[in-house]
């Protein structure tokens, strides 16, 4: 098993470090990130693909794809360690 810092480096999004946050600062926010992750998992579910191919369905599918992508990006950003 890798040391804690190595696991953190493998999982944590590098944008935190690039923007000047230290690992210790981020770990101070861990409880808030975990609470936010729980909220996202329970209240913000991924949307299903569009099944209604009426006019304009492409725009609806684009919106679904962007929503799901934003949700994934946010989850990656707030995930500091492997569970």
PDB file with SEQRES, HELIX, SHEET and CRYST1 records, atoms N, CA, C and O in Angstrom:
SEQRES   1 A   83  UNK UNK UNK UNK UNK UNK UNK UNK UNK UNK UNK UNK UNK          
SEQRES   2 A   83  UNK UNK UNK UNK UNK UNK UNK UNK UNK UNK UNK UNK UNK          
SEQRES   3 A   83  UNK UNK UNK UNK UNK UNK UNK UNK UNK UNK UNK UNK UNK          
SEQRES   4 A   83  UNK UNK UNK UNK UNK UNK UNK UNK UNK UNK UNK UNK UNK          
SEQRES   5 A   83  UNK UNK UNK UNK UNK UNK UNK UNK UNK UNK UNK UNK UNK          
SEQRES   6 A   83  UNK UNK UNK UNK UNK UNK UNK UNK UNK UNK UNK UNK UNK          
SEQRES   7 A   83  UNK UNK UNK UNK UNK                                          
HELIX    1 AA1 UNK A    4  UNK A   11  1                                   8    
HELIX    2 AA2 UNK A   14  UNK A   18  1                                   5    
HELIX    3 AA3 UNK A   23  UNK A   28  1                                   6    
HELIX    4 AA4 UNK A   30  UNK A   43  1                                  14    
HELIX    5 AA5 UNK A   57  UNK A   78  1                                  22    
CRYST1    1.000    1.000    1.000  90.00  90.00  90.00 P 1           1          
ATOM      1  N   UNK A   1       0.837  -1.185   0.000  1.00  0.00           N  
ATOM      2  CA  UNK A   1       0.000   0.000   0.000  1.00  0.00           C  
ATOM      3  C   UNK A   1       0.884   1.251   0.000  1.00  0.00           C  
ATOM      4  O   UNK A   1       1.860   1.322   0.747  1.00  0.00           O  
ATOM      5  N   UNK A   2       0.552   2.204  -0.810  1.00  0.00           N  
ATOM      6  CA  UNK A   2       1.339   3.437  -0.911  1.00  0.00           C  
ATOM      7  C   UNK A   2       1.128   4.298   0.325  1.00  0.00           C  
ATOM      8  O   UNK A   2       0.068   4.246   0.947  1.00  0.00           O  
ATOM      9  N   UNK A   3       2.137   5.094   0.684  1.00  0.00           N  
ATOM     10  CA  UNK A   3       1.955   6.017   1.816  1.00  0.00           C  
ATOM     11  C   UNK A   3       0.806   6.989   1.528  1.00  0.00           C  
ATOM     12  O   UNK A   3       0.418   7.195   0.379  1.00  0.00           O  
ATOM     13  N   UNK A   4       0.281   7.574   2.592  1.00  0.00           N  
ATOM     14  CA  UNK A   4      -0.878   8.464   2.461  1.00  0.00           C  
ATOM     15  C   UNK A   4      -0.640   9.570   1.439  1.00  0.00           C  
ATOM     16  O   UNK A   4      -1.498   9.806   0.587  1.00  0.00           O  
ATOM     17  N   UNK A   5       0.504  10.255   1.501  1.00  0.00           N  
ATOM     18  CA  UNK A   5       0.759  11.361   0.578  1.00  0.00           C  
ATOM     19  C   UNK A   5       0.759  10.900  -0.871  1.00  0.00           C  
ATOM     20  O   UNK A   5       0.304  11.623  -1.757  1.00  0.00           O  
ATOM     21  N   UNK A   6       1.264   9.704  -1.111  1.00  0.00           N  
ATOM     22  CA  UNK A   6       1.294   9.186  -2.474  1.00  0.00           C  
ATOM     23  C   UNK A   6      -0.118   8.907  -2.975  1.00  0.00           C  
ATOM     24  O   UNK A   6      -0.442   9.226  -4.119  1.00  0.00           O  
ATOM     25  N   UNK A   7      -0.967   8.313  -2.127  1.00  0.00           N  
ATOM     26  CA  UNK A   7      -2.360   8.069  -2.526  1.00  0.00           C  
ATOM     27  C   UNK A   7      -3.064   9.389  -2.779  1.00  0.00           C  
ATOM     28  O   UNK A   7      -3.847   9.510  -3.721  1.00  0.00           O  
ATOM     29  N   UNK A   8      -2.789  10.378  -1.942  1.00  0.00           N  
ATOM     30  CA  UNK A   8      -3.403  11.695  -2.120  1.00  0.00           C  
ATOM     31  C   UNK A   8      -2.974  12.292  -3.454  1.00  0.00           C  
ATOM     32  O   UNK A   8      -3.798  12.846  -4.181  1.00  0.00           O  
ATOM     33  N   UNK A   9      -1.719  12.183  -3.770  1.00  0.00           N  
ATOM     34  CA  UNK A   9      -1.206  12.746  -5.025  1.00  0.00           C  
ATOM     35  C   UNK A   9      -1.842  12.043  -6.223  1.00  0.00           C  
ATOM     36  O   UNK A   9      -2.081  12.679  -7.249  1.00  0.00           O  
ATOM     37  N   UNK A  10      -2.122  10.734  -6.111  1.00  0.00           N  
ATOM     38  CA  UNK A  10      -2.700   9.983  -7.221  1.00  0.00           C  
ATOM     39  C   UNK A  10      -4.150  10.366  -7.478  1.00  0.00           C  
ATOM     40  O   UNK A  10      -4.601  10.326  -8.623  1.00  0.00           O  
ATOM     41  N   UNK A  11      -4.885  10.735  -6.442  1.00  0.00           N  
ATOM     42  CA  UNK A  11      -6.314  10.947  -6.583  1.00  0.00           C  
ATOM     43  C   UNK A  11      -6.673  12.427  -6.651  1.00  0.00           C  
ATOM     44  O   UNK A  11      -7.521  12.818  -7.452  1.00  0.00           O  
ATOM     45  N   UNK A  12      -6.049  13.240  -5.834  1.00  0.00           N  
ATOM     46  CA  UNK A  12      -6.427  14.644  -5.718  1.00  0.00           C  
ATOM     47  C   UNK A  12      -6.229  15.373  -7.051  1.00  0.00           C  
ATOM     48  O   UNK A  12      -5.237  15.160  -7.749  1.00  0.00           O  
ATOM     49  N   UNK A  13      -7.159  16.206  -7.377  1.00  0.00           N  
ATOM     50  CA  UNK A  13      -7.100  16.983  -8.606  1.00  0.00           C  
ATOM     51  C   UNK A  13      -5.946  17.982  -8.511  1.00  0.00           C  
ATOM     52  O   UNK A  13      -5.842  18.722  -7.533  1.00  0.00           O  
ATOM     53  N   UNK A  14      -5.096  18.001  -9.508  1.00  0.00           N  
ATOM     54  CA  UNK A  14      -3.904  18.854  -9.472  1.00  0.00           C  
ATOM     55  C   UNK A  14      -4.236  20.348  -9.536  1.00  0.00           C  
ATOM     56  O   UNK A  14      -3.375  21.184  -9.260  1.00  0.00           O  
ATOM     57  N   UNK A  15      -5.472  20.687  -9.896  1.00  0.00           N  
ATOM     58  CA  UNK A  15      -5.829  22.113  -9.943  1.00  0.00           C  
ATOM     59  C   UNK A  15      -5.743  22.754  -8.574  1.00  0.00           C  
ATOM     60  O   UNK A  15      -5.484  23.953  -8.478  1.00  0.00           O  
ATOM     61  N   UNK A  16      -5.955  21.985  -7.505  1.00  0.00           N  
ATOM     62  CA  UNK A  16      -5.831  22.538  -6.158  1.00  0.00           C  
ATOM     63  C   UNK A  16      -4.395  23.012  -5.917  1.00  0.00           C  
ATOM     64  O   UNK A  16      -4.171  24.119  -5.426  1.00  0.00           O  
ATOM     65  N   UNK A  17      -3.438  22.171  -6.264  1.00  0.00           N  
ATOM     66  CA  UNK A  17      -2.033  22.501  -6.042  1.00  0.00           C  
ATOM     67  C   UNK A  17      -1.611  23.650  -6.950  1.00  0.00           C  
ATOM     68  O   UNK A  17      -0.892  24.552  -6.521  1.00  0.00           O  
ATOM     69  N   UNK A  18      -2.054  23.620  -8.197  1.00  0.00           N  
ATOM     70  CA  UNK A  18      -1.707  24.677  -9.150  1.00  0.00           C  
ATOM     71  C   UNK A  18      -2.214  26.044  -8.690  1.00  0.00           C  
ATOM     72  O   UNK A  18      -1.623  27.071  -9.024  1.00  0.00           O  
ATOM     73  N   UNK A  19      -3.302  26.057  -7.928  1.00  0.00           N  
ATOM     74  CA  UNK A  19      -3.859  27.321  -7.450  1.00  0.00           C  
ATOM     75  C   UNK A  19      -3.371  27.697  -6.054  1.00  0.00           C  
ATOM     76  O   UNK A  19      -3.947  28.572  -5.408  1.00  0.00           O  
ATOM     77  N   UNK A  20      -2.320  27.042  -5.591  1.00  0.00           N  
ATOM     78  CA  UNK A  20      -1.644  27.458  -4.379  1.00  0.00           C  
ATOM     79  C   UNK A  20      -2.097  26.830  -3.078  1.00  0.00           C  
ATOM     80  O   UNK A  20      -1.644  27.246  -2.012  1.00  0.00           O  
ATOM     81  N   UNK A  21      -2.981  25.837  -3.130  1.00  0.00           N  
ATOM     82  CA  UNK A  21      -3.404  25.171  -1.909  1.00  0.00           C  
ATOM     83  C   UNK A  21      -2.408  24.069  -1.544  1.00  0.00           C  
ATOM     84  O   UNK A  21      -1.909  23.357  -2.416  1.00  0.00           O  
ATOM     85  N   UNK A  22      -2.133  23.941  -0.272  1.00  0.00           N  
ATOM     86  CA  UNK A  22      -1.271  22.850   0.179  1.00  0.00           C  
ATOM     87  C   UNK A  22      -2.137  21.653   0.545  1.00  0.00           C  
ATOM     88  O   UNK A  22      -3.349  21.774   0.721  1.00  0.00           O  
ATOM     89  N   UNK A  23      -1.495  20.500   0.655  1.00  0.00           N  
ATOM     90  CA  UNK A  23      -2.227  19.286   1.026  1.00  0.00           C  
ATOM     91  C   UNK A  23      -2.858  19.444   2.403  1.00  0.00           C  
ATOM     92  O   UNK A  23      -3.979  18.993   2.640  1.00  0.00           O  
ATOM     93  N   UNK A  24      -2.118  20.096   3.315  1.00  0.00           N  
ATOM     94  CA  UNK A  24      -2.661  20.286   4.666  1.00  0.00           C  
ATOM     95  C   UNK A  24      -3.896  21.176   4.643  1.00  0.00           C  
ATOM     96  O   UNK A  24      -4.862  20.908   5.358  1.00  0.00           O  
ATOM     97  N   UNK A  25      -3.880  22.228   3.835  1.00  0.00           N  
ATOM     98  CA  UNK A  25      -5.058  23.095   3.723  1.00  0.00           C  
ATOM     99  C   UNK A  25      -6.252  22.317   3.185  1.00  0.00           C  
ATOM    100  O   UNK A  25      -7.367  22.438   3.692  1.00  0.00           O  
ATOM    101  N   UNK A  26      -6.006  21.524   2.163  1.00  0.00           N  
ATOM    102  CA  UNK A  26      -7.093  20.746   1.563  1.00  0.00           C  
ATOM    103  C   UNK A  26      -7.663  19.735   2.537  1.00  0.00           C  
ATOM    104  O   UNK A  26      -8.877  19.539   2.589  1.00  0.00           O  
ATOM    105  N   UNK A  27      -6.815  19.101   3.297  1.00  0.00           N  
ATOM    106  CA  UNK A  27      -7.304  18.119   4.259  1.00  0.00           C  
ATOM    107  C   UNK A  27      -8.122  18.805   5.355  1.00  0.00           C  
ATOM    108  O   UNK A  27      -8.965  18.164   5.982  1.00  0.00           O  
ATOM    109  N   UNK A  28      -7.888  20.087   5.593  1.00  0.00           N  
ATOM    110  CA  UNK A  28      -8.705  20.841   6.530  1.00  0.00           C  
ATOM    111  C   UNK A  28     -10.131  21.024   6.035  1.00  0.00           C  
ATOM    112  O   UNK A  28     -11.054  21.205   6.829  1.00  0.00           O  
ATOM    113  N   UNK A  29     -10.306  20.978   4.736  1.00  0.00           N  
ATOM    114  CA  UNK A  29     -11.635  21.112   4.126  1.00  0.00           C  
ATOM    115  C   UNK A  29     -12.301  19.764   3.870  1.00  0.00           C  
ATOM    116  O   UNK A  29     -13.401  19.704   3.321  1.00  0.00           O  
ATOM    117  N   UNK A  30     -11.646  18.706   4.260  1.00  0.00           N  
ATOM    118  CA  UNK A  30     -12.120  17.363   3.916  1.00  0.00           C  
ATOM    119  C   UNK A  30     -13.551  17.103   4.391  1.00  0.00           C  
ATOM    120  O   UNK A  30     -14.344  16.521   3.650  1.00  0.00           O  
ATOM    121  N   UNK A  31     -13.891  17.515   5.592  1.00  0.00           N  
ATOM    122  CA  UNK A  31     -15.257  17.284   6.091  1.00  0.00           C  
ATOM    123  C   UNK A  31     -16.289  17.989   5.218  1.00  0.00           C  
ATOM    124  O   UNK A  31     -17.347  17.434   4.920  1.00  0.00           O  
ATOM    125  N   UNK A  32     -15.975  19.206   4.815  1.00  0.00           N  
ATOM    126  CA  UNK A  32     -16.898  19.949   3.945  1.00  0.00           C  
ATOM    127  C   UNK A  32     -17.024  19.265   2.584  1.00  0.00           C  
ATOM    128  O   UNK A  32     -18.124  19.151   2.042  1.00  0.00           O  
ATOM    129  N   UNK A  33     -15.894  18.811   2.035  1.00  0.00           N  
ATOM    130  CA  UNK A  33     -15.938  18.117   0.749  1.00  0.00           C  
ATOM    131  C   UNK A  33     -16.736  16.823   0.853  1.00  0.00           C  
ATOM    132  O   UNK A  33     -17.508  16.490  -0.046  1.00  0.00           O  
ATOM    133  N   UNK A  34     -16.548  16.097   1.947  1.00  0.00           N  
ATOM    134  CA  UNK A  34     -17.296  14.852   2.128  1.00  0.00           C  
ATOM    135  C   UNK A  34     -18.796  15.118   2.241  1.00  0.00           C  
ATOM    136  O   UNK A  34     -19.604  14.368   1.694  1.00  0.00           O  
ATOM    137  N   UNK A  35     -19.166  16.183   2.949  1.00  0.00           N  
ATOM    138  CA  UNK A  35     -20.586  16.546   3.072  1.00  0.00           C  
ATOM    139  C   UNK A  35     -21.147  16.949   1.715  1.00  0.00           C  
ATOM    140  O   UNK A  35     -22.262  16.562   1.363  1.00  0.00           O  
ATOM    141  N   UNK A  36     -20.384  17.723   0.954  1.00  0.00           N  
ATOM    142  CA  UNK A  36     -20.823  18.126  -0.381  1.00  0.00           C  
ATOM    143  C   UNK A  36     -20.968  16.916  -1.287  1.00  0.00           C  
ATOM    144  O   UNK A  36     -21.920  16.831  -2.063  1.00  0.00           O  
ATOM    145  N   UNK A  37     -20.043  15.991  -1.196  1.00  0.00           N  
ATOM    146  CA  UNK A  37     -20.120  14.780  -2.015  1.00  0.00           C  
ATOM    147  C   UNK A  37     -21.386  13.989  -1.684  1.00  0.00           C  
ATOM    148  O   UNK A  37     -22.058  13.477  -2.580  1.00  0.00           O  
ATOM    149  N   UNK A  38     -21.703  13.893  -0.397  1.00  0.00           N  
ATOM    150  CA  UNK A  38     -22.909  13.180   0.017  1.00  0.00           C  
ATOM    151  C   UNK A  38     -24.162  13.849  -0.544  1.00  0.00           C  
ATOM    152  O   UNK A  38     -25.082  13.169  -0.998  1.00  0.00           O  
ATOM    153  N   UNK A  39     -24.197  15.173  -0.512  1.00  0.00           N  
ATOM    154  CA  UNK A  39     -25.330  15.916  -1.072  1.00  0.00           C  
ATOM    155  C   UNK A  39     -25.441  15.673  -2.567  1.00  0.00           C  
ATOM    156  O   UNK A  39     -26.534  15.438  -3.081  1.00  0.00           O  
ATOM    157  N   UNK A  40     -24.317  15.728  -3.265  1.00  0.00           N  
ATOM    158  CA  UNK A  40     -24.336  15.516  -4.710  1.00  0.00           C  
ATOM    159  C   UNK A  40     -24.818  14.111  -5.064  1.00  0.00           C  
ATOM    160  O   UNK A  40     -25.587  13.931  -6.009  1.00  0.00           O  
ATOM    161  N   UNK A  41     -24.369  13.135  -4.314  1.00  0.00           N  
ATOM    162  CA  UNK A  41     -24.751  11.744  -4.597  1.00  0.00           C  
ATOM    163  C   UNK A  41     -26.239  11.519  -4.342  1.00  0.00           C  
ATOM    164  O   UNK A  41     -26.898  10.813  -5.105  1.00  0.00           O  
ATOM    165  N   UNK A  42     -26.773  12.115  -3.273  1.00  0.00           N  
ATOM    166  CA  UNK A  42     -28.174  11.857  -2.931  1.00  0.00           C  
ATOM    167  C   UNK A  42     -29.161  12.755  -3.657  1.00  0.00           C  
ATOM    168  O   UNK A  42     -30.261  12.312  -3.987  1.00  0.00           O  
ATOM    169  N   UNK A  43     -28.797  14.004  -3.913  1.00  0.00           N  
ATOM    170  CA  UNK A  43     -29.762  14.971  -4.448  1.00  0.00           C  
ATOM    171  C   UNK A  43     -29.566  15.332  -5.915  1.00  0.00           C  
ATOM    172  O   UNK A  43     -30.484  15.862  -6.540  1.00  0.00           O  
ATOM    173  N   UNK A  44     -28.406  15.062  -6.475  1.00  0.00           N  
ATOM    174  CA  UNK A  44     -28.137  15.448  -7.856  1.00  0.00           C  
ATOM    175  C   UNK A  44     -27.738  14.215  -8.657  1.00  0.00           C  
ATOM    176  O   UNK A  44     -26.555  13.964  -8.886  1.00  0.00           O  
ATOM    177  N   UNK A  45     -28.721  13.468  -9.070  1.00  0.00           N  
ATOM    178  CA  UNK A  45     -28.501  12.242  -9.832  1.00  0.00           C  
ATOM    179  C   UNK A  45     -28.162  12.576 -11.280  1.00  0.00           C  
ATOM    180  O   UNK A  45     -28.560  13.614 -11.810  1.00  0.00           O  
ATOM    181  N   UNK A  46     -27.416  11.667 -11.904  1.00  0.00           N  
ATOM    182  CA  UNK A  46     -27.150  11.819 -13.331  1.00  0.00           C  
ATOM    183  C   UNK A  46     -28.458  11.686 -14.084  1.00  0.00           C  
ATOM    184  O   UNK A  46     -29.354  10.942 -13.683  1.00  0.00           O  
ATOM    185  N   UNK A  47     -28.552  12.415 -15.175  1.00  0.00           N  
ATOM    186  CA  UNK A  47     -29.775  12.383 -15.983  1.00  0.00           C  
ATOM    187  C   UNK A  47     -29.674  11.300 -17.050  1.00  0.00           C  
ATOM    188  O   UNK A  47     -28.598  10.993 -17.565  1.00  0.00           O  
ATOM    189  N   UNK A  48     -30.825  10.741 -17.358  1.00  0.00           N  
ATOM    190  CA  UNK A  48     -30.913   9.704 -18.382  1.00  0.00           C  
ATOM    191  C   UNK A  48     -30.778  10.336 -19.770  1.00  0.00           C  
ATOM    192  O   UNK A  48     -31.063  11.518 -19.965  1.00  0.00           O  
ATOM    193  N   UNK A  49     -30.342   9.524 -20.712  1.00  0.00           N  
ATOM    194  CA  UNK A  49     -30.260   9.979 -22.095  1.00  0.00           C  
ATOM    195  C   UNK A  49     -31.660  10.310 -22.608  1.00  0.00           C  
ATOM    196  O   UNK A  49     -32.652   9.745 -22.148  1.00  0.00           O  
ATOM    197  N   UNK A  50     -31.724  11.220 -23.554  1.00  0.00           N  
ATOM    198  CA  UNK A  50     -33.003  11.633 -24.133  1.00  0.00           C  
ATOM    199  C   UNK A  50     -33.571  10.486 -24.954  1.00  0.00           C  
ATOM    200  O   UNK A  50     -32.882   9.913 -25.797  1.00  0.00           O  
ATOM    201  N   UNK A  51     -34.819  10.159 -24.704  1.00  0.00           N  
ATOM    202  CA  UNK A  51     -35.488   9.072 -25.421  1.00  0.00           C  
ATOM    203  C   UNK A  51     -36.595   9.594 -26.336  1.00  0.00           C  
ATOM    204  O   UNK A  51     -37.168   8.837 -27.120  1.00  0.00           O  
ATOM    205  N   UNK A  52     -36.887  10.864 -26.236  1.00  0.00           N  
ATOM    206  CA  UNK A  52     -37.937  11.485 -27.052  1.00  0.00           C  
ATOM    207  C   UNK A  52     -37.248  12.202 -28.213  1.00  0.00           C  
ATOM    208  O   UNK A  52     -36.597  13.229 -28.019  1.00  0.00           O  
ATOM    209  N   UNK A  53     -37.395  11.664 -29.393  1.00  0.00           N  
ATOM    210  CA  UNK A  53     -36.704  12.215 -30.559  1.00  0.00           C  
ATOM    211  C   UNK A  53     -37.572  13.188 -31.345  1.00  0.00           C  
ATOM    212  O   UNK A  53     -37.586  13.180 -32.576  1.00  0.00           O  
ATOM    213  N   UNK A  54     -38.289  14.019 -30.614  1.00  0.00           N  
ATOM    214  CA  UNK A  54     -39.072  15.072 -31.256  1.00  0.00           C  
ATOM    215  C   UNK A  54     -38.110  16.186 -31.692  1.00  0.00           C  
ATOM    216  O   UNK A  54     -36.934  16.166 -31.330  1.00  0.00           O  
ATOM    217  N   UNK A  55     -38.603  17.144 -32.458  1.00  0.00           N  
ATOM    218  CA  UNK A  55     -37.728  18.231 -32.900  1.00  0.00           C  
ATOM    219  C   UNK A  55     -37.031  18.899 -31.711  1.00  0.00           C  
ATOM    220  O   UNK A  55     -37.650  19.193 -30.688  1.00  0.00           O  
ATOM    221  N   UNK A  56     -35.741  19.126 -31.875  1.00  0.00           N  
ATOM    222  CA  UNK A  56     -34.952  19.769 -30.831  1.00  0.00           C  
ATOM    223  C   UNK A  56     -34.361  18.794 -29.828  1.00  0.00           C  
ATOM    224  O   UNK A  56     -33.786  19.219 -28.826  1.00  0.00           O  
ATOM    225  N   UNK A  57     -34.490  17.487 -30.078  1.00  0.00           N  
ATOM    226  CA  UNK A  57     -33.984  16.503 -29.126  1.00  0.00           C  
ATOM    227  C   UNK A  57     -32.471  16.613 -28.963  1.00  0.00           C  
ATOM    228  O   UNK A  57     -31.933  16.297 -27.902  1.00  0.00           O  
ATOM    229  N   UNK A  58     -31.781  17.065 -30.025  1.00  0.00           N  
ATOM    230  CA  UNK A  58     -30.320  17.167 -29.957  1.00  0.00           C  
ATOM    231  C   UNK A  58     -29.900  18.139 -28.861  1.00  0.00           C  
ATOM    232  O   UNK A  58     -28.939  17.886 -28.135  1.00  0.00           O  
ATOM    233  N   UNK A  59     -30.621  19.247 -28.744  1.00  0.00           N  
ATOM    234  CA  UNK A  59     -30.296  20.259 -27.733  1.00  0.00           C  
ATOM    235  C   UNK A  59     -30.573  19.733 -26.326  1.00  0.00           C  
ATOM    236  O   UNK A  59     -29.837  20.033 -25.385  1.00  0.00           O  
ATOM    237  N   UNK A  60     -31.634  18.953 -26.195  1.00  0.00           N  
ATOM    238  CA  UNK A  60     -31.927  18.346 -24.894  1.00  0.00           C  
ATOM    239  C   UNK A  60     -30.821  17.364 -24.509  1.00  0.00           C  
ATOM    240  O   UNK A  60     -30.409  17.309 -23.350  1.00  0.00           O  
ATOM    241  N   UNK A  61     -30.344  16.591 -25.486  1.00  0.00           N  
ATOM    242  CA  UNK A  61     -29.283  15.621 -25.203  1.00  0.00           C  
ATOM    243  C   UNK A  61     -27.979  16.337 -24.859  1.00  0.00           C  
ATOM    244  O   UNK A  61     -27.242  15.894 -23.978  1.00  0.00           O  
ATOM    245  N   UNK A  62     -27.694  17.427 -25.540  1.00  0.00           N  
ATOM    246  CA  UNK A  62     -26.499  18.214 -25.223  1.00  0.00           C  
ATOM    247  C   UNK A  62     -26.581  18.723 -23.785  1.00  0.00           C  
ATOM    248  O   UNK A  62     -25.592  18.676 -23.053  1.00  0.00           O  
ATOM    249  N   UNK A  63     -27.748  19.208 -23.379  1.00  0.00           N  
ATOM    250  CA  UNK A  63     -27.930  19.702 -22.015  1.00  0.00           C  
ATOM    251  C   UNK A  63     -27.727  18.579 -20.996  1.00  0.00           C  
ATOM    252  O   UNK A  63     -27.100  18.794 -19.959  1.00  0.00           O  
ATOM    253  N   UNK A  64     -28.246  17.400 -21.279  1.00  0.00           N  
ATOM    254  CA  UNK A  64     -28.067  16.251 -20.385  1.00  0.00           C  
ATOM    255  C   UNK A  64     -26.590  15.888 -20.290  1.00  0.00           C  
ATOM    256  O   UNK A  64     -26.070  15.660 -19.198  1.00  0.00           O  
ATOM    257  N   UNK A  65     -25.921  15.836 -21.432  1.00  0.00           N  
ATOM    258  CA  UNK A  65     -24.490  15.499 -21.442  1.00  0.00           C  
ATOM    259  C   UNK A  65     -23.674  16.514 -20.642  1.00  0.00           C  
ATOM    260  O   UNK A  65     -22.784  16.132 -19.883  1.00  0.00           O  
ATOM    261  N   UNK A  66     -23.973  17.801 -20.809  1.00  0.00           N  
ATOM    262  CA  UNK A  66     -23.231  18.842 -20.093  1.00  0.00           C  
ATOM    263  C   UNK A  66     -23.511  18.773 -18.589  1.00  0.00           C  
ATOM    264  O   UNK A  66     -22.591  18.952 -17.791  1.00  0.00           O  
ATOM    265  N   UNK A  67     -24.746  18.520 -18.189  1.00  0.00           N  
ATOM    266  CA  UNK A  67     -25.091  18.387 -16.778  1.00  0.00           C  
ATOM    267  C   UNK A  67     -24.317  17.221 -16.163  1.00  0.00           C  
ATOM    268  O   UNK A  67     -23.699  17.366 -15.108  1.00  0.00           O  
ATOM    269  N   UNK A  68     -24.355  16.070 -16.826  1.00  0.00           N  
ATOM    270  CA  UNK A  68     -23.651  14.893 -16.311  1.00  0.00           C  
ATOM    271  C   UNK A  68     -22.142  15.118 -16.254  1.00  0.00           C  
ATOM    272  O   UNK A  68     -21.479  14.685 -15.311  1.00  0.00           O  
ATOM    273  N   UNK A  69     -21.616  15.784 -17.246  1.00  0.00           N  
ATOM    274  CA  UNK A  69     -20.186  16.073 -17.270  1.00  0.00           C  
ATOM    275  C   UNK A  69     -19.796  17.026 -16.136  1.00  0.00           C  
ATOM    276  O   UNK A  69     -18.774  16.824 -15.481  1.00  0.00           O  
ATOM    277  N   UNK A  70     -20.600  18.053 -15.907  1.00  0.00           N  
ATOM    278  CA  UNK A  70     -20.330  19.002 -14.822  1.00  0.00           C  
ATOM    279  C   UNK A  70     -20.392  18.301 -13.471  1.00  0.00           C  
ATOM    280  O   UNK A  70     -19.577  18.573 -12.590  1.00  0.00           O  
ATOM    281  N   UNK A  71     -21.343  17.411 -13.307  1.00  0.00           N  
ATOM    282  CA  UNK A  71     -21.468  16.653 -12.065  1.00  0.00           C  
ATOM    283  C   UNK A  71     -20.236  15.766 -11.853  1.00  0.00           C  
ATOM    284  O   UNK A  71     -19.703  15.698 -10.746  1.00  0.00           O  
ATOM    285  N   UNK A  72     -19.788  15.094 -12.905  1.00  0.00           N  
ATOM    286  CA  UNK A  72     -18.571  14.272 -12.823  1.00  0.00           C  
ATOM    287  C   UNK A  72     -17.355  15.115 -12.466  1.00  0.00           C  
ATOM    288  O   UNK A  72     -16.554  14.734 -11.612  1.00  0.00           O  
ATOM    289  N   UNK A  73     -17.220  16.270 -13.128  1.00  0.00           N  
ATOM    290  CA  UNK A  73     -16.079  17.153 -12.869  1.00  0.00           C  
ATOM    291  C   UNK A  73     -16.064  17.632 -11.428  1.00  0.00           C  
ATOM    292  O   UNK A  73     -15.008  17.678 -10.797  1.00  0.00           O  
ATOM    293  N   UNK A  74     -17.215  17.984 -10.910  1.00  0.00           N  
ATOM    294  CA  UNK A  74     -17.300  18.454  -9.532  1.00  0.00           C  
ATOM    295  C   UNK A  74     -16.939  17.332  -8.559  1.00  0.00           C  
ATOM    296  O   UNK A  74     -16.233  17.566  -7.577  1.00  0.00           O  
ATOM    297  N   UNK A  75     -17.413  16.129  -8.823  1.00  0.00           N  
ATOM    298  CA  UNK A  75     -17.081  14.992  -7.960  1.00  0.00           C  
ATOM    299  C   UNK A  75     -15.577  14.711  -7.978  1.00  0.00           C  
ATOM    300  O   UNK A  75     -14.988  14.415  -6.938  1.00  0.00           O  
ATOM    301  N   UNK A  76     -14.961  14.803  -9.144  1.00  0.00           N  
ATOM    302  CA  UNK A  76     -13.515  14.594  -9.238  1.00  0.00           C  
ATOM    303  C   UNK A  76     -12.762  15.667  -8.465  1.00  0.00           C  
ATOM    304  O   UNK A  76     -11.768  15.378  -7.799  1.00  0.00           O  
ATOM    305  N   UNK A  77     -13.235  16.896  -8.554  1.00  0.00           N  
ATOM    306  CA  UNK A  77     -12.556  18.011  -7.907  1.00  0.00           C  
ATOM    307  C   UNK A  77     -12.588  17.896  -6.387  1.00  0.00           C  
ATOM    308  O   UNK A  77     -11.605  18.231  -5.725  1.00  0.00           O  
ATOM    309  N   UNK A  78     -13.687  17.433  -5.830  1.00  0.00           N  
ATOM    310  CA  UNK A  78     -13.796  17.380  -4.378  1.00  0.00           C  
ATOM    311  C   UNK A  78     -13.362  16.038  -3.790  1.00  0.00           C  
ATOM    312  O   UNK A  78     -13.393  15.862  -2.572  1.00  0.00           O  
ATOM    313  N   UNK A  79     -12.960  15.090  -4.636  1.00  0.00           N  
ATOM    314  CA  UNK A  79     -12.487  13.804  -4.133  1.00  0.00           C  
ATOM    315  C   UNK A  79     -10.998  13.930  -3.820  1.00  0.00           C  
ATOM    316  O   UNK A  79     -10.165  14.073  -4.716  1.00  0.00           O  
ATOM    317  N   UNK A  80     -10.687  13.872  -2.529  1.00  0.00           N  
ATOM    318  CA  UNK A  80      -9.290  14.045  -2.111  1.00  0.00           C  
ATOM    319  C   UNK A  80      -8.560  12.720  -1.944  1.00  0.00           C  
ATOM    320  O   UNK A  80      -7.354  12.657  -2.182  1.00  0.00           O  
ATOM    321  N   UNK A  81      -9.247  11.674  -1.547  1.00  0.00           N  
ATOM    322  CA  UNK A  81      -8.609  10.382  -1.341  1.00  0.00           C  
ATOM    323  C   UNK A  81      -9.527   9.287  -1.863  1.00  0.00           C  
ATOM    324  O   UNK A  81     -10.722   9.497  -2.066  1.00  0.00           O  
ATOM    325  N   UNK A  82      -8.939   8.113  -2.075  1.00  0.00           N  
ATOM    326  CA  UNK A  82      -9.752   6.953  -2.454  1.00  0.00           C  
ATOM    327  C   UNK A  82     -10.500   6.481  -1.229  1.00  0.00           C  
ATOM    328  O   UNK A  82      -9.960   6.479  -0.123  1.00  0.00           O  
ATOM    329  N   UNK A  83     -11.736   6.083  -1.424  1.00  0.00           N  
ATOM    330  CA  UNK A  83     -12.523   5.554  -0.299  1.00  0.00           C  
ATOM    331  C   UNK A  83     -12.240   4.097  -0.080  1.00  0.00           C  
ATOM    332  O   UNK A  83     -12.812   3.486   0.824  1.00  0.00           O  
TER     333      UNK A  83                                                      
END                                                                             
